[in-house]
Every structure is written in C-alpha cells, then in structure tokens.
Amino acid sequence: MSSRGSNVLVALVGNAFAPLASIATAPILAHALGPTGRGEVAAATAPLLLAAALATFGVPAAVTYTVARFPGAARRVARRGALVLTGSGAVVAAAIVMLRGFFSGGDTTIGALVVLAAAALVPTLLVALLQAVAAGAHRWRLVTAERGITAGVRLAALASLAAAGTLDVRSAVVVLAVAPVLGALAYLPLWSSSAQQDTDTDRARTRTLVSYGSRVWVGSIAGILLTRLDQALLTPLSGAVELGLYVVAVNVADIPLVISNAVRDVSFSADAADGDDARILRASRLSTTTTVLVSVCLAAGTPWWLPLVFGAEFRAALPACLVLLLATAVGAQGTLAGITLSARGAPGRRSLSLAVACVVNLVLVVLLVPTLGAVGAAIGTVVGNGLSSSLNIVQVWRRHGIRPVDFYGLRRHDLAPVRALVARRRANE
C-alpha cells in the first residue's frame, strides 16, 4: 500500500497541474480576449483535442496495460506504438484540414487557426505514448514532471504575452498547441533501464498490444467524444461566444477530477499487474467521496468567485458551470468500475458503456445546444456521465461479482490506509 499510496500522491500532483493551470490561465485569456476571442481560441483547438483521442487507436492504453504486465517489453512495444500513432495522426490531421470549414463555422480566420493547431497532432500523440510507457512502468514522477512542464510553459507564455500586450487569438492557439509537446522533455530518462526481450516473447506481447488496443479504441473514441465533442460542435451549432462560456465552465468542473484522475491512473496499472477487489473498491469510494465534496464546495462558491476571477462578462457561464459540476459528481462512481474492466482484460465492456453514453450525449447536444447553448451541452454531459457510470458498475457486477452497492458510500475502514500513509510520512520527516 505504501508504494501505491505514494504513486497516488505523485499522480495527484501531476493531475493537479492541468486544472490549476487552466484556472490560472483562464482569467488571462478571458480578460485579454473577451468571450468572443476566448471562444475562437477554443474553436481552433477543440478539433486538436478531439483528434488526439480519435487517432490513438487505443495504443496508449494498450501500451500501459502491456508494460504493466510485461515490463521488459517496453522499448519494442513503444516503437510499434509510435509507428501506428505517427501514421494515424497524419491521416487524422489531414482530415481536420479538410473539415476546417465545418469546425470553424465557416469563419476563414478560425479555419486557418484550426489548421495551425492540427500541425501539433502527431507530436501530441507521441507524448501520450511516452506517458503510457511511464504509467505502465509506474514511473509517476516522470508523468508528473511532464504535466508540470506543460502547465508551466502554458502559464508562463500566456502571462508574458498578456503583460507585453501581444496576446491575441493566434498566439494563444500556438501556446496551447505547443505546450503539451514540450512536456516530452520529462521523459528523457525513461529508457535508461528498459530491457530487451527475446523475439518469441516479444511477438506474443505485440499480439497482446494489438488485441487490447483494438478493443479499447472504441471506448477511447466514445470517451473523448463524450467529453470533447460538445466543444467541437458548439461553434457551428450555437456560436463562438457560447463556446467561450462553456470552456470556462469546463475549466471549473475539471477541478474536482484532480484526485479521481490520479487514483484512476495509478489503479489502472496496479490492477492490471495485480487485481484486488478490496483495493479497487476502497480507492473508488475514497475518490468518489472526495470528488463529490469538492464539487459541492465549488458549486456553493461559484456565484461569487466566477465573475470575480474571469470577469463580469463570464457571469453568463454560471448555469453551465453548475450543471457540469453536477455531471462531475454523477460520473464519479463509475470511473474505477470502468478501470476495473479495462485492467482485467475486458476493455470492450467499458467501451460499450462509453459508446452508449456517447450516442445519447450526441443526440442531446444536437437537440439542446441550438436553443440552450452552453447549458444544453452541459445537460448532455450530465446524462452521458450518469449513463456510462451506471453501465460500468452493472458490468463489473455481472463479470466479477462485485455488488453495485459496494461502489457507493464511505466505510470506516476505507480511511485506515490513508491514516497509515500519513503516519509513515510524518515519521520520516
């Protein structure tokens, strides 16, 4: 528990960088660009974020799974994954360029920025591959360093441009697209201890990679569509201003996910190597409780601090923000259930949950966004998150016999490992 607890803490720090950087940079973008400019930046980068999942073909998740089970195969598995991601990334980037008119809502200026952002797709995918290898090898300090570099570069660049009075839509798009690529510098030490394996063993592991990746890819697509497609569709369906409001709401709603995402990442590689029902349930209940509590606290204070931090123009983002915080709380219960399915060799079942939720979310976005704007997209997210969460829990029950009720609530003994970890750290100080 000590090493896994430490890994969670390290991953927690890494997961905190993105939302904290968003909270720090969002006011900079909001004040410098206003709702319209902020919406244009989001419209230009949304296709890149969407494509970063569509072009993976499940490779990063498959690499993490394979490296966690067969640590010595990391180098060769990563090389094969890099070939797949480079090819798929080039194809998807070309598709973005061809569809730039749709993503930009017919605005040629935004269309040019969509093309500019798409140039970062292949490098972004390769960074995701490095992160997957590090996660599978339990090298969480490298993952944290990568996320810290990305957040630091983003914040420093945007703040410097704003202070100099040169921050505009184009420069903001360049910073947001390039910053994640620079995070790859953190992985330079990754291969120092990688070992080679014999050819026969490596072929078996490559088959595992391909098989697992093909099953997880549908879920990867559905998951990113569930969380990112609404942003890509808001501009053509409702305009850049509504997207600008929605992005601010998403920034706030992502804050409670810091802890649950850290637990999710560590639990995936740990459970793939050594499945443990009691451990995964304890982790699920702890992360869910924390996520819900943070969401409630944020919702209570949002009416006061949202316009103060982002500016009075973004007061209109409050309804969407509250609905998205509800979506975060609703979806928390099924996160670790989905990870259990993937880590224990059944990623296709998790993919099914996400695919069903994605279809429902897409229908709601198309129906609600033209009239309700950002709030309509947020409602679709609530329904989609709740549906995927429930389906994951039901499938874990049917496949592994873990009762749905065991994912809910907090038991007294759940806190024992946390208290022990804190005590050990105090003793070492």
NORVEN-V746843 format. One record per pair of residues at least 24 apart in sequence whose C-alpha atoms are under 7 Angstrom apart, sorted by the first residue. I is the first residue (numbers start at 1). GAP is how many residues later the second one is. D is the distance in whole Angstrom. If there is no record, write none. Layout:
BEGIN
{{I:GAP:D} {I:GAP:D}}
END
This chain:
BEGIN
{{2:419:6} {5:416:7} {7:133:6} {7:259:7} {8:254:6} {8:255:6} {8:258:6} {10:130:6} {10:131:6} {10:134:7} {11:129:6} {11:133:6} {11:251:5} {12:246:6} {12:247:6} {12:250:5} {13:131:7} {14:129:7} {14:130:4} {14:133:6} {14:134:7} {15:243:5} {15:246:7} {15:247:6} {16:242:5} {17:130:6} {17:131:6} {17:134:6} {18:133:6} {19:232:7} {19:235:6} {19:236:6} {21:130:5} {21:134:6} {22:229:6} {23:228:7} {25:130:6} {27:282:6} {27:283:5} {28:131:7} {30:280:6} {31:280:7} {32:130:7} {32:135:7} {33:135:7} {35:206:5} {35:209:5} {35:210:7} {36:204:6} {36:205:5} {36:208:7} {37:132:6} {38:206:5} {39:201:5} {39:202:5} {39:204:5} {39:205:4} {40:70:7} {40:129:7} {40:200:6} {41:128:6} {41:131:7} {41:132:6} {42:202:7} {43:61:6} {43:189:7} {43:192:7} {43:197:7} {44:66:6} {44:69:5} {44:70:4} {44:73:7} {45:69:6} {45:72:6} {45:128:7} {46:185:6} {46:186:5} {47:185:6} {48:69:6} {48:70:6} {48:73:6} {50:174:6} {50:178:6} {50:179:7} {51:41:7} {52:69:6} {52:73:6} {53:167:6} {53:168:6} {53:171:6} {54:167:5} {55:30:7} {55:33:5} {55:34:5} {55:37:6} {56:29:6} {57:156:6} {57:157:7} {57:160:5} {58:155:4} {58:156:6} {58:158:5} {58:159:4} {58:162:6} {59:154:5} {60:68:7} {60:69:5} {60:72:5} {61:71:7} {62:147:5} {62:150:6} {62:151:5} {63:69:6} {63:70:6} {63:146:7} {64:68:5} {64:69:6} {64:71:6} {64:72:4} {64:205:7} {65:71:6} {65:204:6} {65:207:6} {65:278:7} {66:143:6} {67:66:7} {67:69:5} {67:70:6} {68:68:4} {68:69:6} {68:201:6} {68:204:6} {68:205:6} {69:203:7} {69:204:5} {71:66:6} {72:122:6} {72:123:5} {72:124:6} {72:125:6} {73:123:7} {73:124:6} {73:129:7} {74:59:7} {74:120:7} {75:119:6} {77:129:7} {82:44:6} {85:40:6} {85:41:7} {86:36:6} {89:32:6} {89:33:5} {90:32:7} {93:25:6} {93:28:7} {102:134:7} {103:129:7} {103:133:7} {104:131:7} {104:132:7} {105:130:6} {105:131:5} {113:57:7} {117:56:7} {117:57:7} {117:60:6} {120:57:6} {120:58:7} {123:58:6} {124:56:7} {124:57:6} {127:54:6} {127:57:6} {130:57:7} {134:56:7} {135:134:7} {136:133:6} {142:44:6} {142:45:6} {145:41:6} {146:37:4} {146:38:6} {146:40:5} {147:36:6} {149:34:5} {150:29:5} {150:30:5} {150:32:7} {150:33:5} {153:26:6} {154:25:6} {215:132:6} {215:133:5} {216:131:5} {216:132:6} {216:135:6} {218:133:6} {219:131:6} {219:132:3} {219:133:7} {219:135:6} {219:136:6} {222:132:5} {222:133:5} {222:136:6} {223:131:6} {225:133:6} {226:132:5} {226:135:7} {226:158:7} {230:135:7} {230:147:6} {237:132:6} {237:133:5} {238:131:6} {238:132:5} {238:135:6} {242:131:6} {242:132:6} {243:131:7} {245:69:6} {245:72:5} {245:129:7} {246:71:6} {246:74:7} {246:128:5} {248:69:7} {249:68:6} {249:71:6} {249:72:4} {250:71:7} {250:74:7} {252:69:7} {253:68:7} {253:71:6} {253:72:5} {253:75:7} {256:35:5} {256:38:6} {256:39:6} {257:34:6} {259:28:6} {260:27:5} {260:28:7} {260:31:7} {263:24:7} {264:72:6} {264:75:7} {268:71:6} {268:75:6} {271:72:6} {272:71:4} {272:72:6} {281:125:7} {281:126:6} {282:132:6} {284:49:7} {284:52:5} {284:123:6} {285:122:6} {285:123:6} {285:124:6} {285:125:6} {286:124:7} {288:44:5} {288:45:6} {291:38:6} {291:41:7} {292:37:5} {295:30:6} {295:34:7} {299:26:7} {319:56:6} {320:54:6} {320:55:5} {320:58:6} {323:55:6} {323:56:7} {324:54:5} {324:58:7} {326:56:7} {327:54:6} {327:55:4} {327:58:6} {330:55:7} {330:56:5} {331:54:5} {331:55:5} {331:58:5} {333:56:6} {333:74:7} {333:75:7} {334:55:4} {334:56:6} {334:58:6} {334:59:6} {335:54:7} {337:55:6} {337:56:5} {337:59:6} {338:54:5} {341:55:7} {350:42:6} {353:35:5} {353:38:5} {353:39:6} {354:34:5} {357:27:5} {357:30:6} {357:31:5} {358:26:6} {360:24:6}}
END
